[in-house]
Each structure stands twice: as C-alpha cells, then as structure tokens.
Amino acid sequence: MNDVTAETNLPVPGDAEPNIVYSVAASPDFAGDGVCFAGRSSGLVRSEDGGRTWQDAYASLALPEALTTAAVAVSPGFATDRSLFAGAPGGVLRSVDGGHTWQVASLPAPPPFVLALMLSPNYPQDGTLFAGTLEDGIFRSGDRGANWAGWNFGLLDLNVLCMAISPAYAGDETLFVGTESGIFRSTNGGRAWREVDFLTEYAPVLSLALSPGYADDGVLLAGSEAHGLFRSPNGGRTWTRLAQEAMAGTVNAVLLAPGYPATPHILAAQDDSLLVSRDDGASWSPWSEDLDLEAGVASLAAPQGLDAGAPLLVGLADGRVLRI
C-alpha cells in the first residue's frame, strides 16, 4: 500500500464545529491530472496534485460564511467539459472550468437541502443529472443543471440519502435511491419509482453501489445505518447480508472494482475502518493494518480502482482527507 498522507493545508474548525467530509469525487483522468474534490461542512475544496494539498474551491464566490457542501459530482467528460456540480442547502452549484468559478442553480421552492448528486454516464451527450434531497425527494435536470424539476411519482419516502445509476443508463434508464425507510428503483429515468423489497428494519440506507456490468449481472450493494452491508444479485428482488460479524454497524460508503465481476473486489467504509473483500464478499480484511481512522470515515473514492497500491481518498468526520 502507499503511505498515508493527510492534507496539511485544510483548516479544521474547533470542537464545537464538526467539519464532516460528506463527499469525495475525482476526475475520471485522475491518474494524469490529479484533480479531486471534497465536500465538507465548511465548503468545497479542490486538489490538483492527487489529494496531497488542497485549496478553497469557493474562493471566487467570496462567501460571507461557510456553505455546507454535502455532495459533489464530476462529469464523465471532465477532461474536455471541465464540469462538476456541488450540492448545498437551497440548490446546486455548477462549474464549467474545473471548480474555479461557479453558477448557482436554485431548485424549486421551498429551497431543498441537496444531500446527493448523480450524473448520467452519458452526461457529455445527454446533459442529465439528478439531485437527492432531504425531505423533498429527487430533482432532475436535462440541460446540464440550468433548470430542475421534481421527479417523485411513486417515491414514498422523500428523505433521499444516496443514489446509484446504471452504467447502461442510456439503454435501461435504471436508477436507485436509498432513503430513511429503504430503497426505491426507477426503470424509466426517474419518471416513476417503485419500492424495492428491502426489509424496513434494516433501513436507513446510507450507501449504494451497482456492478459495472449491472445490465447483465443485476448486482446491487446497499450499506445500512446500523445493520451492515447487503448484496442483491437481481436488481433488488432478493438480498443477502454480507459479513454479519465483521461488518455489523454503519456502512457509510461501498465501492466495487471497475473490473467487477471478473475482479470481484469490494471496499466498504465503516465509522472507523475500511474493509476489503477480494472474493465478492465471502471474506473480509482491513484495507491496511496501519490506518488511524478513529475520527470516523464519512466518504470514500477510489479513482484508480481497488488494486493493491492504488490510491484511496478517505474523507473523515473531522474535516481531513487522507490519501492512502
């Protein structure tokens, strides 16, 4: 594994001001450009050296106070369109110059708190993205974030905590959202939603991940708030609980290897640990024995996959981002 490198230029508020790193996202060309972002209670920061040093991405806005940023998402075409989005209380911010300057898109009133963002895998062509909110459900934009509309028909729980989109979205239009009460699925691009058969007693659902080959294998993973990690092999119709003893509590983030299922690697973030499985969830071990994660793992990105030695970006609940 690479050495652990904590950022050195991110101010952390005092104990009375928790500075959770809610979201970490990286450029699709991270190996070459080293660009990544972290959304925190105190705003959004940007790194151009692979997460080693960070700068205030909102500097051009000259904000009078910190703007909590619970979500950040980078365009699949970032190398050419330089587009990314940040979710905050009241709306979505859009940048088309790599996070140096911003435009604010207000969502329909009352202003919602955006907790999750998700771009179409074909965003450079279709301009489609989704915002999940606290108490107000899902909003969709089909014009690169300029205009938004609520898409909540059939969504019985409007407290959206996480989202996942099919890699084959252009063909199957499949989306999933995790909520306070369970999981909902849309197979028509968010126009209508149906509840997935996921036991309510295991909700809330804090994290979701779809197999890169979801259109063929139907694999969906769901991380719960208090009952660990679950796997479905058929798009959410049936479920198996993974690692009941090793992973009994909160799962804040879950990632699948880009080569899954041929490379059956899964990474799961709990409050104070990172666990990896190299056999599709049959067995688990710590990502590294030397990590100090007592502050709490809140978010996670693996911009170059889950192979041994690949860098991880780990967002902690005390405002730090570790490059591992």
ChimeraX attribute file (.defattr): number of C-alpha atoms within 10 A of each C-alpha:
attribute: neighborCount
match mode: 1-to-1
recipient: residues
	/A:1	12
	/A:2	12
	/A:3	11
	/A:4	16
	/A:5	14
	/A:6	17
	/A:7	17
	/A:8	11
	/A:9	12
	/A:10	15
	/A:11	11
	/A:12	14
	/A:13	13
	/A:14	9
	/A:15	8
	/A:16	6
	/A:17	11
	/A:18	15
	/A:19	22
	/A:20	26
	/A:21	30
	/A:22	25
	/A:23	28
	/A:24	26
	/A:25	22
	/A:26	27
	/A:27	26
	/A:28	19
	/A:29	16
	/A:30	17
	/A:31	15
	/A:32	10
	/A:33	15
	/A:34	17
	/A:35	22
	/A:36	27
	/A:37	31
	/A:38	34
	/A:39	30
	/A:40	29
	/A:41	21
	/A:42	22
	/A:43	22
	/A:44	28
	/A:45	21
	/A:46	23
	/A:47	20
	/A:48	16
	/A:49	15
	/A:50	23
	/A:51	25
	/A:52	17
	/A:53	17
	/A:54	21
	/A:55	14
	/A:56	18
	/A:57	20
	/A:58	18
	/A:59	15
	/A:60	11
	/A:61	11
	/A:62	7
	/A:63	10
	/A:64	6
	/A:65	8
	/A:66	12
	/A:67	17
	/A:68	22
	/A:69	28
	/A:70	26
	/A:71	28
	/A:72	28
	/A:73	24
	/A:74	24
	/A:75	26
	/A:76	20
	/A:77	18
	/A:78	19
	/A:79	14
	/A:80	12
	/A:81	14
	/A:82	16
	/A:83	22
	/A:84	26
	/A:85	27
	/A:86	30
	/A:87	28
	/A:88	24
	/A:89	17
	/A:90	18
	/A:91	20
	/A:92	26
	/A:93	21
	/A:94	22
	/A:95	19
	/A:96	17
	/A:97	14
	/A:98	24
	/A:99	26
	/A:100	14
	/A:101	15
	/A:102	21
	/A:103	14
	/A:104	15
	/A:105	15
	/A:106	18
	/A:107	23
	/A:108	15
	/A:109	9
	/A:110	9
	/A:111	14
	/A:112	23
	/A:113	23
	/A:114	29
	/A:115	24
	/A:116	27
	/A:117	26
	/A:118	22
	/A:119	24
	/A:120	25
	/A:121	20
	/A:122	17
	/A:123	18
	/A:124	17
	/A:125	10
	/A:126	14
	/A:127	17
	/A:128	19
	/A:129	23
	/A:130	25
	/A:131	32
	/A:132	29
	/A:133	27
	/A:134	19
	/A:135	16
	/A:136	21
	/A:137	24
	/A:138	26
	/A:139	22
	/A:140	25
	/A:141	19
	/A:142	16
	/A:143	13
	/A:144	20
	/A:145	24
	/A:146	16
	/A:147	14
	/A:148	22
	/A:149	14
	/A:150	18
	/A:151	20
	/A:152	18
	/A:153	14
	/A:154	15
	/A:155	22
	/A:156	15
	/A:157	20
	/A:158	17
	/A:159	21
	/A:160	29
	/A:161	23
	/A:162	28
	/A:163	26
	/A:164	22
	/A:165	23
	/A:166	24
	/A:167	20
	/A:168	17
	/A:169	18
	/A:170	14
	/A:171	11
	/A:172	14
	/A:173	17
	/A:174	21
	/A:175	23
	/A:176	26
	/A:177	29
	/A:178	27
	/A:179	28
	/A:180	21
	/A:181	20
	/A:182	24
	/A:183	29
	/A:184	24
	/A:185	24
	/A:186	22
	/A:187	17
	/A:188	14
	/A:189	20
	/A:190	22
	/A:191	14
	/A:192	15
	/A:193	22
	/A:194	15
	/A:195	18
	/A:196	18
	/A:197	13
	/A:198	20
	/A:199	11
	/A:200	12
	/A:201	10
	/A:202	18
	/A:203	20
	/A:204	22
	/A:205	30
	/A:206	24
	/A:207	27
	/A:208	27
	/A:209	23
	/A:210	26
	/A:211	23
	/A:212	19
	/A:213	17
	/A:214	22
	/A:215	17
	/A:216	10
	/A:217	15
	/A:218	17
	/A:219	20
	/A:220	22
	/A:221	26
	/A:222	28
	/A:223	31
	/A:224	26
	/A:225	19
	/A:226	17
	/A:227	20
	/A:228	24
	/A:229	30
	/A:230	23
	/A:231	22
	/A:232	19
	/A:233	16
	/A:234	14
	/A:235	20
	/A:236	22
	/A:237	11
	/A:238	13
	/A:239	18
	/A:240	11
	/A:241	17
	/A:242	20
	/A:243	16
	/A:244	12
	/A:245	8
	/A:246	12
	/A:247	21
	/A:248	17
	/A:249	17
	/A:250	22
	/A:251	29
	/A:252	26
	/A:253	26
	/A:254	25
	/A:255	22
	/A:256	25
	/A:257	20
	/A:258	19
	/A:259	14
	/A:260	17
	/A:261	18
	/A:262	10
	/A:263	15
	/A:264	17
	/A:265	21
	/A:266	22
	/A:267	23
	/A:268	25
	/A:269	25
	/A:270	24
	/A:271	19
	/A:272	15
	/A:273	20
	/A:274	23
	/A:275	18
	/A:276	23
	/A:277	19
	/A:278	17
	/A:279	13
	/A:280	19
	/A:281	18
	/A:282	9
	/A:283	13
	/A:284	20
	/A:285	13
	/A:286	14
	/A:287	19
	/A:288	15
	/A:289	9
	/A:290	9
	/A:291	15
	/A:292	11
	/A:293	17
	/A:294	12
	/A:295	15
	/A:296	20
	/A:297	27
	/A:298	24
	/A:299	27
	/A:300	27
	/A:301	22
	/A:302	23
	/A:303	22
	/A:304	17
	/A:305	17
	/A:306	24
	/A:307	14
	/A:308	9
	/A:309	12
	/A:310	14
	/A:311	23
	/A:312	22
	/A:313	26
	/A:314	26
	/A:315	27
	/A:316	25
	/A:317	21
	/A:318	22
	/A:319	24
	/A:320	23
	/A:321	31
	/A:322	21
	/A:323	20
	/A:324	20
